[in-house]
Amino acid sequence: MASSSNAAPSGTPVAFKNSPPPSGKSAPIVYFGPSSGRRIYITIDDGWFPSQRVLQLMQQQHVPITAFLIQQAASEHLNYWNAFVKAGGIIQDHTVNHPWLTKISFQNDISEWAGPAQTYPKWFGQTPTLGRPPYGAVNTAVQIAAHKAGLQDIVMWSAEFDPADPAKGLQTWNNQPLSPGEIVLLHWQPGLYNELQNVLSICKKRGLVPAPLVFGPSQTSTTSTVYNGGSDAPTNATNHTTTNSTDTAIRSTANTTTENTTGATTPNTDSNTTTGVPTQSIPDPVTNRIPETTTTTPKTNTPETVVNPTGVIQITSPIANQTVKSGDTIAISGTVANGFGNQIVQVTLFSGTQKGSKTLQVQKIQVGTAGKFSGSFTIPNNLPPSGTKMQLICELLVKGGPETSTTLTAK
């Protein structure tokens, strides 16, 4: 599984040269939950493909699930998510539009976190206290923004299925069997039900108990009944009740807060950037101890760029540097790799050539079963001056966010 480096060069990033870096209290990063009672935590991200089979499983067997929902996705399926809450589900914050939070401005970070925090209580009767950054991309500014938006913790994960090869099974942060305290990451996408059944089967074999993900920096006593039904129930889970009055989550304290001075070409980019699952410098969920010897490698001072290393998604239209004007409708088409059919491609037009530029337009296109996608894209009215290069990004809305891009020219 991917790991991250915690060491960082000193200095101030380019993004903050004309103003001081954001300061204030930050939301701590959480990789594991309380391990007492042999609990593990099932979390499911995004929300574009709600599953009726998963909802039925929750209703019949009381499987506790925490959904980190994108506000835009949640808005399209309000009835489902209210049924999800009624079945015992917990809804938390996965931002409004699923951006790379480390590549946009600090104020936009706050807005992305604050949208669900302010909207979900009206929609679902639940106020998010936990946030999960898209792509696991987080830095000091993202943590401070989360706290300013009212979130208590930023929740990462320690176990997931490989999005490129789910057949490999559940992969953990240390390549060991799933252990108490681990946070499992799944996605609301085709195949979710089978992955969830796989996780429950592992829990039964290892005597682990799926439990609601409930904790905070100033935790109050919260009693919750956890999973206790069905043939896949863990053998020690019958009528199991937990009280979170003294349990605390394991939070990362290894990250430095110094910033990078060169090579930062996008706003809110600092060298203290963590992505994905924890490294060996994070406390083990069973022993709650940091290993005595760790190896960290500083990040190099190279710009963050949009990459598509595995060629998962390709654009065939529009052509590079195509000239467009406000009101034009252009054709968008492309292909995705085997195994990514029936997904959603998000098409985003930016005002410049960096992903941190202003977002001008966002549209979604369904990928067909044959791995091809096509649709139309309307050029908005708020284009930059004539001759400006604008980046058009096509991103698959799955774990890892495979993407590719082309450039359009404003007319």
Buried (B, 14 or more C-beta within 10 A) or exposed (E): BEBBBBBBBEBBBBBBEEEEBBEEEBBBBBBBBBBBBBBBBBBBBBBBBBBEEBBEBBBEBBBBBBBBBBBBBBBEBEEBBBBBBEBBBBBBBBBBBBBBBBBBBBEBBBBBBBBBBBBBEEBBEBBBBBBBBBBBBBBBBBBBBBBBBBBBBBBBBBBBBBBBEBEEEBBBBBEEEBBBBBBBBBBBBEBBBEBBBBBBEBBBEBEBBBBBBBBBBEBEEBEBBBBBBBEBBBEEBEEBEBEBEEBBBBBBEBBBBBBBBEBBBBBBBBBBBBBBBBBBBBBBBEEEEBEEEEEBEBBEBEEBEBEBEEEBBEBBEBEEEBEBEEEBEBEBBBBBBEBBBBBBBBBBBBBBBBBBBBBBBBBBBEBBEEBEBBEEBEBBEEBBEEEBBBBBBBBBBBBBBBBBBBBBBBB
